[in-house]
């Protein structure tokens, strides 16, 4: 039973890691696209270097905030799994006699 719970927790952690990795890849692609588009706009004279840098700094700040939210969600999933397994073991009949108080 404990091995099954460990296997379930490992599977959920793998899924969580895959989700976080895909999310980070997506946000990194957005930054790359922004840099490419900003370079193009700078080369055509539609944007200055300062404008592109200001936009990149703001985009990176937003990216970090969203990444922190995804890590928080991962922690919530882990806590939920732990509470579920603790509740399962707490309600199970124990073979060890309890000491009266």
C-alpha positions as CSV (number, residue, x, y, z in Angstrom):
1,X,0.0,0.0,0.0
2,X,2.8,2.4,0.9
3,X,4.6,1.5,-2.4
4,X,1.4,2.3,-4.3
5,X,1.2,5.7,-2.7
6,X,4.8,6.4,-3.4
7,X,4.3,5.4,-7.0
8,X,1.3,7.7,-7.3
9,X,3.2,10.6,-5.8
10,X,6.1,10.0,-8.1
11,X,3.8,10.0,-11.1
12,X,2.2,13.2,-10.0
13,X,5.6,14.8,-9.5
14,X,6.7,13.8,-12.9
15,X,3.6,15.3,-14.5
16,X,4.2,18.5,-12.5
17,X,7.8,18.7,-13.6
18,X,6.8,18.2,-17.2
19,X,4.2,21.0,-16.9
20,X,6.6,23.4,-15.3
21,X,9.2,22.6,-17.9
22,X,6.8,23.2,-20.8
23,X,5.6,26.5,-19.1
24,X,9.2,27.7,-18.8
25,X,9.9,26.7,-22.4
26,X,6.9,28.7,-23.6
27,X,7.8,31.8,-21.6
28,X,11.4,31.6,-22.9
29,X,10.1,31.3,-26.4
30,X,8.0,34.5,-25.9
31,X,11.1,36.3,-24.7
32,X,13.1,35.2,-27.7
33,X,10.3,36.3,-30.0
34,X,10.1,39.6,-28.3
35,X,13.9,40.1,-28.8
36,X,13.6,39.1,-32.4
37,X,10.7,41.5,-33.1
38,X,12.3,44.3,-31.0
39,X,15.5,43.9,-33.1
40,X,13.5,44.1,-36.3
41,X,11.7,47.2,-35.1
42,X,15.0,48.7,-34.1
43,X,16.5,48.0,-37.5
44,X,13.6,49.7,-39.3
45,X,13.8,52.7,-36.9
46,X,10.3,52.2,-35.4
47,X,11.7,51.6,-31.9
48,X,14.7,52.8,-30.0
49,X,17.0,50.4,-28.0
50,X,15.8,51.9,-24.7
51,X,12.2,51.1,-25.6
52,X,13.1,47.5,-26.4
53,X,15.0,47.2,-23.1
54,X,12.2,48.7,-21.1
55,X,9.8,46.3,-22.6
56,X,12.1,43.3,-22.0
57,X,12.6,44.2,-18.4
58,X,8.8,44.4,-17.8
59,X,8.2,41.2,-19.7
60,X,10.8,39.4,-17.6
61,X,9.3,40.7,-14.4
62,X,5.9,39.3,-15.4
63,X,7.6,36.0,-16.4
64,X,9.1,35.7,-13.0
65,X,5.8,36.4,-11.2
66,X,4.0,33.8,-13.3
67,X,6.8,31.3,-12.7
68,X,6.5,31.8,-9.0
69,X,2.7,31.1,-9.2
70,X,3.4,27.9,-11.1
71,X,5.9,26.8,-8.4
72,X,3.3,27.7,-5.7
73,X,0.7,25.5,-7.5
74,X,3.2,22.6,-7.5
75,X,3.7,23.0,-3.8
76,X,-0.1,22.9,-3.3
77,X,-0.4,19.7,-5.3
78,X,2.4,18.1,-3.2
79,X,0.7,19.1,0.1
80,X,-2.6,17.9,-1.1
81,X,-1.1,14.5,-2.0
82,X,0.6,14.3,1.4
83,X,-2.6,15.1,3.3
84,X,-4.5,12.5,1.3
85,X,-2.0,9.8,2.1
86,X,-1.8,10.8,5.8
87,X,-5.6,10.7,6.1
88,X,-5.6,7.3,4.5
89,X,-3.1,5.9,7.0
90,X,-4.8,7.7,9.9
91,X,-8.2,6.0,9.3
92,X,-6.7,2.5,8.8
93,X,-6.9,0.0,11.6
94,X,-3.5,-0.4,13.3
95,X,-2.1,-3.6,14.4
96,X,-0.2,-1.8,17.2
97,X,-2.3,-1.5,20.4
98,X,-2.8,2.1,21.7
99,X,-1.6,3.1,25.1
100,X,-4.4,4.5,27.2
101,X,-3.9,7.9,28.7
